[in-house]
């Protein structure tokens, strides 16, 4: 059995994230899904599952997650046509709260700087 090239799973995960980011605004018509930005993708070693992390504007996070997971099968079939790999992973969408945490850290730092500057 041939060994996979180093970093192959990373390249495939990055390609899936790019393709999904392109397909969501064009193909997903679910009103629960707002303006979605795909922030990353993790793929299992056997390429059976891909977890896509996203942020959303203009929609409730829980509703958007439900809408994206409902559209996951359709998105997977569209990705199947683009990717040239044996197994196209099942897609799972998870909200990425790191951006929100970053904004909160910025606010805390600005508040601390403001207090020390007095």
C-alpha positions, 0 to 999 in steps of 0.5 A: 500500500502506498503511503500518503504524501505528507500534508495531503490531508491538510491540502484536502481539508483546505480545498474542501474549506475553499470549495464550501465557502464558494458554494454556500452563498451560491447554492444554499437557499435556506433562510436560516443561513446568513452571511457565512464565512468558513474559517477552517476545516479538519478532516479525519485520517480516513477522509470519512468526516470533515468538520467545517468551522464557520462564523456567521453574520445576520443570523442566529448561530444555532439556526444557521448551524442547523441550516448548514447541517441540513444542506450538508448532503447537497454540499457533499454531492457538489464537492464530489464533482470537484474533488478527485479523491476516492472518499468524499467526507461527510460534512459537519458544521460547527460554529467557530467562536474564536472570532468572538473571543478575539473581539472580547479580548480586544475590548478587554485590552482597550479597557485596560489601556484606557484605565492605565492611561488615566 
